[in-house]
Amino acid sequence: SILLVVNSVLYNAHNCAVYAYSAELSTVPDEQTKYNAKFQEINYISMLSFLVIVMISSTLLGADDIWTARISQILAFAICSSVFSVSWKLYVQPRPALSHCPSDSSLLKSGFWKIATTFSRIWRSWYALKYFLLSVMLSESATAALSTISTTYMTHVLEMDAKQIGQAFLFVFIAGIPGSKVGGMIGVAINPLRSAQLCLVVFIINTTFAALVLNGPESQNAMYAFAAIWGVCLGWLHPTHASLYATIIPRGQESELMGVYIFSGSLLSWLPPFLFSCLNETGISMDIGLASLNVFFAGGFVFLWMIGEYDCAVDF
């Protein structure tokens, strides 16, 4: 548990800084889309490799489910700590500060004041950022909850065992690799805003059909197909969101605004599982609970639609 908490803190701190640096790589939408698609592709290849390593290690050691979880957390902590240390020490070069702490204020006080001011500006003036962050709150809460809800669904409705559930997530990771490429190509062909909207439409269609088709143990094989489509969408949506955000934020506030972006994506992550649990506890079928994810995907789509034209949001 301690390693899990430390790992989460390290990951979020690292992620915020990486997004801030990636936003400075280019202000050209096509280039940002290609960069983020490539980053996401590498991310899915890394996750797939990690999953294979954990599976091989647990098999060789004859570990049960509990020890497999412990092995995965120990490996995750060891790998992330070493990779983060090397990357920050050797590859991330020093750069001038974008802002300075006032002499009559502490870093903590000025930091919170700056964030409060930025939130006020987003809500009052930066309409594109406001609608985008509201979209992220809803859509990424659904993608974050997808693994938890789908695992519960596979266990209780499809009656799949741990091995079968692991295979389903393997399909997700494998499909995420071409999904990143698809997101990059579509983002360049149209623009990141329309690409994100299209991805959410695919999410809604796939989740709807999954709730309709996956209604018992006889549907176990179909689960792998739906898992693959979810994987494509996950590999598609996240880099598209990052590209869209990086091209509409004001210059000079990348670190601060990327922190706001990550915060927004996590803010409502508790809500879809909570809704699923409430529906289940009141006796409503789990297929309705699975379909309830579409409420968040649809809400994310609506807020993206409210941004308007992408070019106007970039030039604002």
N, C-alpha and C positions, 0 to 999 in steps of 0.2 A: 504493500500500500504506500509506503514511504517513497519507494522508487517511482511508483506511478505518479505521485504528486510532483516530485522533483522533475521527472521527465516532462510532465505537462507544462510546468513553469518554463523550463528550458526551451521547449518547443515553441511556445507562444511568443517568448521574447525573441527567439531566433527568427520566427516567422514574420514578426512585425518589422524587424530590421531588414530582412531579405526583401519583403514587399516594397519597403521604402527605397531600397537601392534599385530594385527592378523598375520602379516608376521613373527613375532618373535615366534609365538606359536610352529611352527614346520617347518623344511626344508624338511620333507618327503612329496612327492607329494600326496600320498593317504590320509594322515592325513589332509593336507591343503584343499584338495577337500572336505572332510567330514565336516571340520569346516565351510568352506564358504557356503556349501550347507545348513547346519543347520542355519547359520546366515541369509541366504536369506529366508529360510522357516519362521523363526520368523519375518522377515521383512514383508513378505506378509500377515502373520496372523495379524500383527499389523495394516497394511494398511486396511485390510478388516474390522477389528474391528472398526477402526476410521471411515471408510465410513458408517458403520451401525450406529454408534453413531451420526454422522452428520445427517443422514437421519431421525433418530428417533427424534433428537432435532428439526430439521426444521419442521417436521410434527406436533409435539406437540405445537410448537410456531406459527404454521401457517405462516411460513416465505416464502417469494417469492424467486426468483432466486438470487437476489442481497443480501438479508439478509442471505440466505443459504451460500453464499460465505463468507460473513463476519463472520458468526458463525464458519465456518470451519477454517478460519485463526486465529480467537481468540482461538479456542480449540487447534489448532496445536501449536501456540506459548506457551500456558499455559502448555500443556503436554510435549512438547520438553524441555522447560526451566526447568521444575521440574525433568524430567527423566535424562536429561544431568547433572544437578547439583548433583543428588543423585549418579549417576554412577561414576562421576569423583571424588566426595568426598569420597565415601565409597569403591569403587571396583577397581579403577585404582591407583595402588600403585606407589610411586616415584621410579625412576630408574636412574642410572648414565647417564650423557650426553654422547652421542656417539662422539661428537666433541666439541671443545671450540673456542670461538671467540678470534682471535689474539689480543694481548694487544695494538697494534698500529692501530687497525681498529674498526669501529663501527659494531654493530650487523647487521644493515641494509646493510652496504657496503659489509661485508664479506659474508652475506647470498646471495646477488645477484651475487657476484663473484663465490661462490660455485656452484650455480645453473647454471651459464654460463659455468663453467668448466665441470659440469656433462653433460649438453646438448652436449657440444663438444665431450666428450668421447662416449656418446651414438651414435652420428652421425658417428664418425670416427672408433670406435673400437667395441662397444657392438652391433653387428649386430642383435642379437635376440631381444634385447630391442627396437632397432630402428624399426624393422618391426612390432613388437607387438604394439608399440605405434601408428604407422601409421594405423594399422588395427583398433585399438580402436577409433582413430579419425573418421574413416569412419563408422564403424558398430554401435558404440554407439551414433553417431549423428543421425543415422536412428532410433534407438530404442527410443531416446529422442523425436524425431519428430513424432513418430507413433501416439501418443495420439492426437496431434494437427491436423495432417493430417486426421486421421481416423474420428475425430469429425466433421471436415468440410465435409468429404465425406458422413458420415451418415446423416448430416443435409441437404445437397443440392442434393445428388444423391438418397439416400435411403429414404429421407423425414421422418426421425425418430425424435420424439419429445424428450424433455429433459429426461423424464422418461425412454424411451427406450434406449437412449444413456447411461444413468446411469446404466441400467441393463447390457448393453454390457461391460462396464468397471468392473462391478461386476463379470462377467464371467472371465475377465482378472485376477483379483485379486485372485479369487478362484482357477483358473487353475495354477497360479504362485506357489502355495504351492506344488502340486505334481511335477511341473516343476523343482523346486529346488531339490527334491528327485531324479528325473530322471537325472538331471545334475550331481549330486553326484555319482550316480551309474555308469553312463557312464564314468565319469572322472576317477573313480577307475578301471573300467574294461579295458579301453584303456589308455588314458592319457589326461590331461587337454587341450593340444594343439589339438589333433584330435577331442576331444569332442566339443571344440569351433567351429571347422570347420564344424562338422556335424550339430551343431545347426544353423549355418548360412545357410547351405543348406536347412534346414527345413524352416527357415525364408523366403528364396527366393521362395521356392515352394508354401508356404502358401500365400505369398503376391501376387504371380503371379496368382494363382487360385482365390484369392479374387478380383483382378482387372478384371478377366474374368467373374466371376459369379455374383458379386454384381453390377448390372447395373440398378436397379430401385427399387421402393417401394415393389414390389413383392418378393424381395430378402432379406427383413428385417430379417426373421427368420434364414436365412443362416449366417447372420452377427455374430450371437452368437457363431456359431461353429468356424468361423475364429478367433473371439476374444479369444476363449478358447485356440486355438492353439498358437496364439500370446502370450497369458499369459504363456503357458508352456515354450515357447522359451525364454521369458523374465526372468522367474524364473530359467531357465537353463543357459543362457549366462552370466549374471552378476557374479554369484559366480565362474563360470568356468574361466572367465577372471581374477578375483582376485586371484584364485588359481594358474593359469599359471604364472601371473606376480610375485607373492610372491616366486615362486620357481626358477625364473631365474634372479632375481635382485641380485647384490652383497650384501653381508652381511655388516652391519654397516651403511647403508644409507637408511634404511627403511622409515623414516619420509620424507626425501627429495624426494625419488623416488615415494612414494605414492602420494605426492603432484603433481608430474609430471604426474602420472597416472590419477588422477582426473582432472587435467588441460587438458590433452589430450582428455579425454572423453567429455569435454564441449567445446573444441575449435571450432569445426565445427557444433555445434548444430543448428546454424542459417541457414546452407546451404540447408538441405533437404526441410524445409518449403519455403525457398527462391526459390528453383527450382520448387517446386509444384506451388507456386504463379505465377512464370513466365510462366509456361506451361499453367496455367489456364487463365492468362491475354491475352495470344496470341491465345486463342480460342481452345486450345487442350483439348480433353476430360479429365475429372477428373480421369477416370480409368487409363489413361496413367500416370497422375500425381501420383496416388497411386503406380503404378508399378515402378515409378522412384526411390522408396526406394531401389529397388533391385540393383541399381548402387552402392549404399553405402555398402550394404550387400556383394555384389560380390567383391568389392574392399577390404573389410575387410578380406574376404576369401583368396584372392590372397596374401595379405601381410602375413597372417598366414602361407600360404603354403611356402612362401619364407624363413621362419625361418628354415625350414629343419626338422631334427630329433629332437624330444623333449629332448632326453637324452643328445645330444650334446649341446643343448641350456642350460640345467641345469648345465652341467660340464664346460661350457665356463668360 
